[in-house]
Amino acid sequence: VLGGGPIAVEMAQSFQRLGSKVTVIQRSNQILSREDEDMAGYVMEGMAEDGVRFILGSTVHEVRHSEGAAEVLLESGGETMAVTGSQLLVAMG
């Protein structure tokens, strides 16, 4: 899931609970960035316990279709990485 706002977080949680492996890629250093930091941390902690992976403070460089999968090339914390999945949900404002 690209984005960490209310719709992205809701959809990430829903898909995780339906059995998908979910990664949330967020530009800022917290999900729900317009909300209170403590509340957003509480929500993120609960989702992480359910298995959602979070990559925060990231810059997306490229999104491409590669070998039947969606691939997101990004940088986070000074590290360049690729995240691959069967589907990509873009929920950025």
Secondary structure, 3 states (H helix, E strand, C coil): CECCCHHHHHHHHHHHHCCCCCEEECCCCCCCCCCCHHHHHHHHHHHHHCCCEEECCEEEEEEEEECCEEEEEEEECCEEEEEEECCCCECCC
